[in-house]
Structure formats: C-alpha cells, structure tokens
C-alpha cells in the first residue's frame, strides 16, 4: 500500500476516483447475497401461505395479517436501525440484524397460531428493515463513481435472486419434505451461517469513519481496499452535524427529497407487494386450482423476472440516467399488474404473467434505490434511506391487508377489479418520482439556502 496521500484528503473522493479493488468487489458480492437473504426471508411466508392456510384453516383476511407482519417490522427496523447504522456503524448494524433475522425465522417455523406468527415475523422484519438500510449504504460507499449505479442495481437484483433460489428450494424440496415449517427453519440456518462471513469480509466504510472524524478507521478501510492512506481529514468533517431523522426533514434542501422518495416508494410498494404476497394464494385458488408446490412456482418466476429487470436496469440507468427510465418502469409495471388480474388458464400462463410483472416492478425498485444513494449526503445516507424505507413499508405492510380486505369486500372472483385498484399505487408513485429535485445529496447540503428556487441538474 502506498504512503499517505497528504493532509485534508477526502476519503469519499479516494473511493470515488480510484479503480475497484478485489476486496470492494467481494463486499458488493456479499451485499448481493445479504439482499438475496432478505428476499427469501420476506417471501418465506408467501411460500408457506397455502400450507399455513390449510393447517390453521384461516381465510384470506387473516392470511393478510400473517403476510403483513414482517413488513410492519421492516418499517420499524428501517427507521430505528437506519439511524443505528449512521450512529454505530454499518457493519455492527448488519450483524445485529442477522441475529434478529435468524431468531425470528427459527421461531416462526415453530409458531402455532396467527398471534405467535405475527410476533415472530415482526421480529424478523425488524432485522430485515435494518439490514436493507445498512447494505444499501455499504454498497454505495464501497464502490467508485464508475461502477456505483450498476452495483446498486445488481445489489437490488439480489432480492429477487433470493426469492428465486428460495422458491426453487421451497417448491422442489422444502414444502414436500418438511412442510411449510421447513421453509422458515431453512432460512434461519442460512441466515445464521452468514454472520461470521460478514464479520470477516466487510470493513466498516470510510464514509462512516469520516463522519465520526476517525482518521485511523478511514485509513484502515482504505488499506483493506488497496488505497493509499490519507494524512488528515477535511477540516469540515469535524464540524459536520450528526446524522438524525430531523436533519433530513428539517433541512429545506433535503426535505422535498426525503418526502417525495418516502411517499413515492410507499405507493409503489402497495403495487409491488400485492403480487409478491398474494400471487401464490391466487394461483392456488384460481380454477382449476393447483397444489401449493405448483402454485409456489409462479412466485419463483416472478422473481426471475425481477432479477432480470433489476440487473439489466442498472445498465439502462448508466446510459440514460435515473429519472425517465424509472418513470417508464413504473408505468409499464402498473399495466402488467392489471394484466395479471385478467387471469390465466394454465400454470405456464400464470408464470409468464408474473415474469413480466416482476421484471418491470423490480426495475422500478432499482431506480428508487439508486435515487436513495444519490439523494442523501454520505453522513446521513443510512438514516435517510432508513426513513424512506420505513415510510415505504407502510405501503408494503398495507398491501396484503388492503388486498385481503378488497377480496373480502368484492369477492375472491373479482381478481381484475382488485388488481386494477392495487396497480394504482405505481401510478401515484410515478407522479411523485417525477417531482424529485435532481441533485446529488452532497451537493444539496453544500448549496447555500436562498429564498429562490433551488436550481437543478439532470439526475444521471
């Protein structure tokens, strides 16, 4: 490793302006795997839904409560542990979240009723919510400017990848061999196994250390990434405000970014989680009806589409920016949800419907995550992302509850009407996304506050 690069160097710029080191790529791969784990853990209840319904004899309205539990927990976890990631470090937060997720998954596999299951899935969701804020920040802060958008998109693709692998495991092995409880036990074991891997592979980010004015920590991370040490931090680092939720809401430059991202993401998750949470049950019930293991394949294929959409969309954003491509994905995704509601006569037809729906709705999720990384300054990135995800989880948690209530009110045979209503979330999200200020978060907080309209530049 080279010697110190001189006093006052900005470690964020060192990461941004140098080539990716193999250790940085290893961190990105691990963040993809952790997001894949989140994807499996969140959707494990959807894979298990037909078995739970048959075992406990509950209607769709009560199933909606079970399916929403971890999403409610994710909302709390995103807000509470997003702040923890900025206060105590991204790495420590990830380890704590893995412990909560492993414990919650294991207990869910041994639940005996809706009340127990709600509590255990809520605990799991707290861990997942905190994990999402920390891993998104680590991905953004461990990559250079050249590769960041693509890495974030591939990171987001990890979520459906986990659901794909989990769906294959559930439909081809776990459900037949161990029943619905085996899905949760399997998730608990894999989650626990990743704890020592995170401890060994992931260094705390240089951006976090810089926000704490920790020069030794910054240089330790730079060294792990094969970068030269710096002699001192920029003078402003010592005076930087400590990140907290009130910063992202009280700062007049950041407030519109925070609120538009939060509510835009929230409305999209209403649409997004309708398919992810209810597709298996809908297909299992739709005439002529399918076995739970067969119905579970549609969720696997939905996430195949989601993986492809997320991964490919990273290259689209690198070429055309974030704004208009994301808006287009939101529009097409809503159309695909309506198309899903028209029903299918064969299992192959259902699988293709969910592939297309997953492709476009997940591509829009990638656009939002890129906007999270861009929209907040480094010192409050996890806090801002956590707050946005926390508000967004209101839509995610409300989605199965709303869909369940609509089916109870309109009838299970009114699939198209319910799907049209649920698709409107992405349309509202599209409008809010187009209203976003188009500046980097670090540029926003550095800009002087005036009474004039803040100038913007293209979000690329």
DRENFI-468829 format. One record per residue (C-alpha): x, z, y. Coordinates in nm, 4 decimals, always signed. Each point is the difference from the previous one (the first is absolute). Layout:
# DRENFI-468829
        u        w        v
        X        Z        Y
...
This chain:
# DRENFI-468829
        u        w        v
  +0.0000  +0.0000  +0.0000
  +0.1258  -0.0830  +0.3440
  +0.0813  +0.2625  +0.2579
  -0.2261  +0.1151  +0.2807
  -0.1406  -0.2796  +0.2087
  +0.0164  +0.1929  +0.3225
  -0.2005  +0.2497  +0.2029
  -0.3593  -0.0472  +0.0982
  -0.0831  -0.2575  -0.2678
  -0.3631  -0.0290  -0.1031
  -0.0270  +0.0426  -0.3797
  -0.3286  -0.1910  -0.0018
  +0.1825  -0.3014  +0.1425
  +0.2765  +0.0417  -0.2571
  -0.2598  -0.0318  -0.2751
  -0.1845  -0.2808  +0.1797
  +0.3002  -0.2196  +0.0739
  +0.2074  +0.0199  -0.3203
  -0.0432  -0.1620  -0.3402
  -0.1980  +0.1761  -0.2704
  +0.2142  +0.2124  -0.2353
  -0.0827  +0.0298  -0.3711
  -0.1045  +0.3609  +0.0533
  -0.2546  -0.1119  +0.2607
  -0.1433  -0.2475  -0.2490
  -0.0136  +0.2769  -0.2612
  -0.1997  +0.2169  +0.2422
  -0.2421  -0.2866  +0.0665
  -0.0490  -0.0559  -0.3743
  -0.0689  +0.3695  -0.0491
  -0.2489  +0.0023  +0.2891
  -0.1790  -0.2915  -0.1683
  -0.0116  +0.2002  -0.3248
  -0.1323  +0.3078  +0.1811
  -0.2696  -0.2085  +0.1637
  -0.0797  -0.1450  -0.3434
  -0.0381  +0.3554  -0.1244
  -0.2380  +0.0704  +0.2880
  -0.1988  -0.3097  -0.0931
  -0.0382  +0.1133  -0.3578
  -0.0801  +0.3600  +0.0903
  -0.2684  -0.1017  +0.2519
  -0.1679  -0.2448  -0.2366
  +0.0320  +0.2131  -0.3137
  -0.3472  +0.1405  +0.0695
  -0.1384  -0.3551  +0.0230
  +0.1547  -0.0880  -0.3370
  -0.1465  +0.3186  -0.1422
  -0.3404  -0.0400  +0.1711
  -0.1995  -0.1525  -0.2888
  +0.1345  +0.2630  -0.2402
  -0.0766  +0.2842  +0.2429
  -0.3514  -0.1355  +0.0570
  -0.0689  -0.0234  -0.3726
  +0.1613  +0.3350  -0.0815
  -0.1705  +0.2028  +0.2736
  -0.3175  -0.2056  +0.0369
  +0.0172  -0.0312  +0.3798
  -0.1641  -0.2691  +0.2217
  +0.1872  -0.2262  +0.2444
  -0.0762  +0.2335  +0.2899
  +0.1915  +0.2850  -0.1690
  +0.2688  -0.2394  -0.1175
  +0.0508  -0.0917  +0.3660
  +0.0869  +0.3661  +0.0675
  +0.2624  -0.0066  -0.2757
  +0.1434  -0.3315  +0.1207
  +0.0236  +0.1192  +0.3603
  +0.1781  +0.3296  -0.0733
  +0.3603  -0.1193  +0.0108
  -0.0796  -0.2157  +0.3033
  -0.1214  +0.3067  +0.1892
  +0.3195  +0.1767  -0.1041
  +0.2055  -0.2991  +0.1120
  -0.1481  +0.0342  +0.3474
  +0.1094  +0.3623  +0.0258
  +0.3361  -0.0752  -0.1578
  +0.0715  -0.2904  +0.2347
  -0.0605  +0.2084  +0.3131
  +0.1529  +0.3304  -0.1142
  +0.2967  -0.1358  -0.1939
  +0.0646  -0.2914  +0.2357
  +0.0935  +0.2624  +0.2574
  +0.2009  +0.1831  -0.2663
  +0.2039  -0.3143  -0.0653
  +0.1037  -0.0087  +0.3663
  +0.0628  +0.3756  +0.0079
  +0.1631  +0.0748  -0.3369
  +0.1238  -0.3431  -0.1042
  -0.1303  -0.2991  -0.1906
  +0.1849  +0.0876  -0.3211
  -0.1176  +0.3622  -0.0208
  -0.3563  -0.1116  +0.0675
  +0.0128  -0.2607  -0.2765
  +0.1201  +0.2565  -0.2535
  -0.2730  +0.2475  +0.0967
  -0.2604  -0.2764  -0.0258
  +0.1178  -0.1002  -0.3465
  -0.0415  +0.3595  -0.1169
  -0.3575  +0.0114  +0.1363
  -0.0842  -0.3366  -0.1540
  +0.1356  +0.0904  -0.3440
  -0.1868  +0.3299  -0.0048
  -0.3261  -0.1518  +0.1216
  +0.0123  -0.2859  -0.2505
  +0.0669  +0.2339  -0.2907
  -0.2865  +0.2324  +0.0944
  -0.2369  -0.2956  +0.0461
  +0.0670  -0.1007  -0.3570
  -0.1358  +0.3383  -0.1095
  -0.3009  +0.0261  +0.2364
  -0.3396  +0.0855  -0.1439
  -0.2412  -0.0903  +0.2801
  -0.0498  -0.1727  +0.3346
  +0.0950  +0.3137  +0.1988
  +0.3281  +0.0534  -0.1846
  +0.0846  -0.3685  +0.0157
  -0.0619  -0.0144  +0.3754
  +0.2435  +0.2888  +0.0625
  +0.2733  -0.1432  -0.2227
  -0.0325  -0.3502  +0.1413
  +0.0001  +0.1457  +0.3518
  +0.3356  +0.1677  -0.0749
  +0.1341  -0.3282  -0.1351
  -0.1210  -0.1774  +0.3131
  +0.1817  +0.2417  +0.2302
  +0.3245  -0.0922  -0.1737
  -0.0741  -0.3730  +0.0102
  -0.0909  +0.0099  +0.3696
  +0.3235  +0.1726  +0.0930
  +0.1982  -0.2310  -0.2266
  -0.1366  -0.3117  +0.1704
  +0.1072  +0.1174  +0.3452
  +0.3486  +0.0973  -0.1158
  +0.0700  -0.3098  -0.2100
  -0.1189  -0.2354  +0.2726
  +0.2352  +0.1709  +0.2461
  +0.2914  -0.0077  -0.2462
  -0.0519  -0.3714  -0.0658
  -0.0091  -0.0811  +0.3712
  +0.2989  +0.2225  +0.0852
  +0.2222  -0.1039  -0.2924
  -0.0181  -0.3758  +0.0593
  +0.1514  -0.2254  +0.2631
  -0.1908  -0.2110  +0.2502
  +0.0422  -0.3163  -0.2043
  -0.1613  +0.1316  -0.3177
  -0.2356  +0.2716  +0.1266
  -0.3274  -0.1947  +0.0066
  +0.0613  -0.1513  -0.3429
  +0.1011  +0.3374  -0.1448
  -0.3101  +0.1698  +0.1412
  -0.2192  -0.2726  -0.1492
  +0.1671  +0.0354  -0.3404
  -0.0325  +0.3775  +0.0338
  -0.3737  -0.0391  +0.0637
  -0.0158  -0.2319  -0.3026
  +0.1187  +0.2935  -0.2086
  -0.3450  +0.1583  +0.0359
  -0.1853  -0.2743  -0.1898
  +0.2992  -0.0361  -0.2326
  -0.0541  +0.3572  -0.1132
  -0.3664  -0.0725  -0.0526
  +0.0893  -0.3116  -0.2029
  +0.2357  +0.1884  -0.2305
  -0.2391  +0.2940  -0.0139
  -0.2913  -0.2312  -0.0748
  +0.1894  -0.1633  -0.2848
  +0.0965  +0.3403  -0.1374
  -0.3579  +0.1283  +0.0396
  -0.1815  -0.2991  -0.1478
  +0.2483  -0.0839  -0.2761
  +0.1091  +0.3466  -0.1061
  -0.1062  +0.3192  +0.1753
  -0.3806  -0.0346  +0.0020
  -0.0196  -0.1049  -0.3653
  +0.2623  +0.2444  -0.1282
  -0.0573  +0.3078  +0.2157
  -0.3228  -0.0550  +0.1922
  -0.0389  +0.0396  +0.3743
  +0.1971  +0.3268  +0.0050
  +0.3109  -0.1794  -0.1224
  +0.0067  -0.2087  +0.3206
  +0.0554  +0.3118  +0.2112
  +0.2507  +0.1584  -0.2398
  +0.2055  -0.3186  -0.0014
  +0.0056  -0.0066  +0.3811
  +0.1126  +0.3635  +0.0133
  +0.2943  -0.0612  -0.2327
  +0.1244  -0.3086  +0.1865
  -0.0364  +0.1770  +0.3358
  +0.2036  +0.2998  -0.1137
  +0.2716  -0.2292  -0.1377
  +0.0582  -0.1564  +0.3431
  +0.0817  +0.3301  +0.1734
  +0.3685  +0.0116  -0.1072
  +0.0373  -0.3729  +0.0734
  -0.1030  +0.0517  +0.3627
  +0.2362  +0.2964  +0.0297
  +0.2951  -0.2100  -0.1184
  -0.0632  -0.3413  +0.1602
  -0.1589  +0.0547  +0.3420
  +0.2025  +0.1329  +0.2942
  -0.1869  +0.1432  +0.2966
  -0.0363  -0.2745  +0.2596
  +0.2383  -0.0344  +0.2924
  -0.2976  -0.0321  +0.2375
  -0.1308  +0.3405  -0.1099
  +0.3420  +0.1653  +0.0395
  +0.0369  -0.1588  +0.3435
  -0.3379  +0.1390  +0.1058
  +0.1391  +0.3466  -0.0843
  +0.3301  -0.0686  +0.1811
  +0.1815  +0.0443  -0.3337
  +0.3154  -0.2105  +0.0274
  +0.1390  +0.1171  -0.3349
  -0.3231  -0.0973  -0.1744
  -0.0037  -0.3388  +0.1712
  +0.3545  -0.0764  -0.1134
  -0.0741  +0.1188  -0.3543
  -0.2851  -0.2498  -0.0224
  +0.2012  -0.2773  +0.1616
  +0.2781  +0.0676  -0.2490
  -0.2428  -0.0197  -0.2916
  -0.1083  -0.3407  +0.1309
  +0.3567  -0.1213  +0.0429
  -0.0099  +0.0122  +0.3810
  +0.2696  +0.1275  +0.2374
  -0.0397  +0.3514  +0.1357
  -0.0833  +0.0491  +0.3674
  +0.1784  +0.2368  +0.2361
  -0.3057  +0.1416  +0.1748
  -0.3698  -0.0565  +0.0458
  -0.1517  -0.1535  +0.3132
  -0.0477  +0.2622  +0.2678
  -0.3772  -0.0455  +0.0003
  -0.0262  +0.1070  -0.3632
  +0.0500  +0.3668  +0.0839
  -0.2806  -0.0070  +0.2563
  -0.2524  -0.1957  -0.2054
  -0.3385  +0.1638  -0.0428
  -0.0784  +0.1397  -0.3421
  -0.2476  -0.2231  -0.1828
  -0.3527  +0.1331  -0.0364
  -0.3493  -0.1435  -0.0119
  -0.0597  +0.0799  +0.3667
  +0.2901  -0.2291  +0.0971
  -0.1636  -0.3063  -0.1516
  -0.3340  +0.0865  +0.1599
  +0.1089  +0.1391  +0.3382
  +0.2561  -0.2690  +0.0854
  -0.1979  -0.2672  +0.1879
  +0.2239  -0.2711  -0.1433
  -0.0491  +0.1047  -0.3620
  -0.3635  +0.1115  +0.0117
  -0.1593  -0.3481  -0.0260
  +0.2374  -0.0934  -0.2830
  -0.0860  +0.3175  -0.1885
  -0.3766  -0.0263  +0.0384
  -0.0283  -0.3733  -0.0660
  +0.2218  +0.0213  -0.3084
  -0.1819  +0.3086  -0.1280
  -0.3546  -0.1293  +0.0342
  +0.0897  -0.3580  -0.0883
  +0.1639  +0.1162  -0.3204
  -0.2919  +0.2351  -0.0685
  -0.2579  -0.2788  +0.0137
  +0.2081  -0.2264  -0.2232
  +0.0350  +0.2721  -0.2621
  -0.3805  +0.0223  -0.0196
  +0.0043  -0.3559  -0.1308
  +0.3272  +0.0275  -0.1911
  -0.0903  +0.3047  -0.2096
  -0.3492  -0.1246  -0.0801
  +0.1525  -0.2535  -0.2382
  +0.2773  +0.2259  -0.1262
  -0.2275  +0.2924  -0.0750
  -0.3227  -0.1654  -0.1178
  +0.1064  -0.3306  -0.1585
  +0.0528  +0.1479  -0.3481
  -0.3352  +0.1804  -0.0013
  -0.1842  -0.3036  +0.1428
  +0.1406  -0.2328  -0.2655
  -0.0657  +0.2526  -0.2770
  -0.3677  +0.0198  +0.1066
  -0.0594  -0.3663  +0.0880
  -0.1965  -0.1932  -0.2674
  +0.0927  -0.0478  -0.2785
  +0.2287  +0.3022  +0.0528
  +0.3612  +0.0513  -0.1113
  +0.1962  +0.2701  -0.1767
  +0.1964  +0.2331  +0.2343
  +0.3338  -0.1416  -0.1162
  -0.1210  -0.3565  +0.0728
  -0.1536  +0.0946  +0.3347
  +0.3271  +0.1685  +0.0999
  +0.1749  -0.3385  -0.0157
  -0.1744  -0.1153  +0.3191
  +0.1733  +0.2759  +0.1940
  +0.3300  -0.1042  -0.1526
  -0.0598  -0.3576  +0.1140
  -0.1133  +0.1160  +0.3434
  +0.3390  +0.1602  +0.0363
  +0.1806  -0.3068  -0.1318
  -0.1569  -0.1806  +0.2933
  +0.0868  +0.2930  +0.2242
  +0.3634  -0.0017  -0.1091
  +0.0335  -0.3733  +0.0643
  -0.1782  +0.0263  +0.3330
  +0.2138  +0.2872  +0.1228
  +0.3306  -0.1460  -0.1178
  -0.0600  -0.3517  +0.1309
  -0.1444  +0.1215  +0.3288
  +0.3344  +0.1532  +0.0926
  +0.1508  -0.3465  +0.0254
  -0.3022  -0.1214  +0.1973
  +0.0516  +0.2813  +0.2519
  +0.3705  -0.0761  +0.0230
  -0.0890  -0.3562  +0.1007
  -0.3201  +0.0397  +0.2038
  -0.0034  +0.3645  +0.1106
  -0.2480  +0.2777  -0.0751
  -0.3007  -0.0551  +0.2253
  -0.1809  -0.3225  -0.0917
  +0.0952  -0.0171  -0.3694
  -0.1368  +0.3528  -0.0508
  -0.3196  -0.0877  +0.1853
  -0.0468  -0.3038  -0.2255
  +0.0491  +0.2111  -0.3124
  -0.2625  +0.2475  +0.1210
  -0.2486  -0.2829  +0.0529
  +0.0583  -0.1701  -0.3344
  +0.0070  +0.3352  -0.1799
  -0.3485  +0.0843  +0.1276
  -0.1271  -0.3380  -0.1240
  +0.1494  +0.0671  -0.3434
  -0.1765  +0.3370  -0.0218
  -0.3329  -0.1696  +0.0712
  +0.0835  -0.2589  -0.2661
  +0.0691  +0.2816  -0.2485
  -0.3497  +0.1309  +0.0682
  -0.1537  -0.3256  -0.1202
  +0.0771  +0.1052  -0.3574
  +0.1598  -0.1855  -0.2888
  -0.1184  -0.1060  -0.3451
  +0.3289  +0.0484  -0.1855
  +0.2849  +0.2487  -0.0038
  +0.2372  -0.2802  +0.1028
  -0.2206  -0.0654  +0.3018
  +0.0154  +0.3662  +0.1039
  +0.3763  +0.0003  -0.0414
  +0.0440  -0.3023  +0.2270
  -0.2332  +0.1508  +0.2583
  +0.2059  +0.3176  +0.0158
  +0.3322  -0.1894  +0.0046
  -0.1049  -0.1837  +0.3164
  -0.1503  +0.3096  +0.1586
  +0.3131  +0.2020  -0.0740
  +0.2297  -0.2729  +0.1348
  -0.1503  -0.0122  +0.3484
  -0.0962  +0.3654  +0.0471
  +0.3462  +0.1193  -0.1071
  +0.1712  -0.2567  +0.2225
  -0.1879  +0.1573  +0.2913
  +0.1238  +0.3432  -0.1100
  +0.3568  -0.1367  +0.0200
  -0.0687  -0.1127  +0.3538
  -0.1190  +0.3467  +0.0943
  +0.3044  +0.1708  -0.1522
  +0.2305  -0.2349  +0.1900
  -0.1945  +0.0903  +0.3139
  +0.0471  +0.3733  -0.0786
  +0.3765  -0.0427  -0.0242
  +0.0080  -0.2050  +0.3183
  -0.2523  +0.1914  +0.2068
  +0.1549  +0.3497  -0.0034
  +0.3434  +0.1074  +0.1272
  +0.2497  +0.1216  -0.2606
  -0.0201  +0.3660  +0.1043
  -0.3746  +0.0122  -0.0767
  -0.0348  -0.2759  -0.2587
  -0.1094  +0.2226  -0.2890
  -0.2232  +0.2070  +0.2274
  -0.1676  -0.3092  +0.1431
  -0.0304  -0.1702  -0.3370
  -0.1344  +0.3212  -0.1511
  -0.2635  +0.0372  +0.2696
  -0.1092  -0.3627  -0.0346
  -0.0160  +0.0240  -0.3795
  -0.1855  +0.3307  +0.0284
  -0.2712  -0.1536  +0.2159
  +0.0049  -0.3060  -0.2223
  -0.0729  +0.2165  -0.3014
  -0.3342  +0.0872  +0.1542
  -0.0948  -0.3592  -0.0725
  +0.1635  +0.0078  -0.3414
  -0.1728  +0.3234  -0.0987
  -0.3283  -0.1111  +0.1499
  +0.0090  -0.3384  -0.1740
  -0.1031  +0.1104  -0.3523
  -0.2421  +0.2527  +0.1485
  -0.1604  -0.2681  +0.2181
  -0.0117  -0.2521  -0.2830
  -0.1455  +0.2596  -0.2365
  -0.2670  +0.0921  +0.2556
  -0.0853  -0.3666  +0.0600
  -0.0397  -0.0630  -0.3721
  -0.2194  +0.3110  -0.0291
  -0.2141  -0.1119  +0.2955
  -0.0198  -0.3745  -0.0653
  +0.0369  +0.0016  -0.3782
  +0.2870  -0.0910  -0.2306
  -0.1240  -0.3614  -0.0184
  +0.0530  -0.0582  +0.3756
  +0.3694  -0.0746  -0.0411
  +0.0106  -0.2806  +0.2570
  -0.1684  +0.2009  +0.2762
  +0.2286  +0.2980  -0.0581
  +0.3056  -0.2295  -0.0014
  -0.0989  -0.1640  +0.3294
  -0.0366  +0.3407  +0.1651
  +0.3337  +0.1219  -0.1390
  +0.1771  -0.3213  +0.1114
  -0.0873  +0.0701  +0.3641
  +0.2759  +0.2618  +0.0148
  +0.2680  -0.2705  +0.0001
  -0.1796  -0.1918  +0.2752
  +0.0014  +0.3037  +0.2289
  +0.3649  +0.0574  -0.0956
  +0.0857  -0.3578  +0.1006
  -0.1410  +0.0531  +0.3500
  +0.1919  +0.3256  +0.0512
  +0.3250  -0.1484  -0.1331
  -0.0132  -0.2823  +0.2536
  -0.0262  +0.2588  +0.2798
  +0.3345  +0.1612  -0.0914
  +0.2717  +0.0101  +0.2700
  +0.2796  -0.2252  -0.1179
  +0.3181  +0.1977  +0.0618
  +0.2470  +0.1941  -0.2101
  -0.0639  +0.3747  -0.0042
  +0.3505  +0.0761  +0.1269
  -0.0556  -0.2455  +0.2864
  -0.3336  +0.1608  +0.0844
  +0.1366  +0.3510  +0.0397
  +0.3020  -0.1287  +0.1920
  -0.2129  -0.1951  +0.2474
  -0.0870  +0.1700  +0.3297
  -0.3610  +0.1094  +0.0343
  -0.1794  -0.1760  +0.2837
  -0.3579  -0.0408  +0.1083
  +0.0270  -0.3722  -0.0670
  -0.0801  -0.1604  -0.3330
  +0.2929  +0.0301  -0.2389
  +0.1505  -0.3428  -0.0645
  +0.0094  -0.1103  -0.3604
  +0.2031  -0.2384  -0.2084
  -0.0842  -0.1774  -0.3200
  -0.0040  +0.2203  -0.3103
  +0.2509  -0.1771  -0.2227
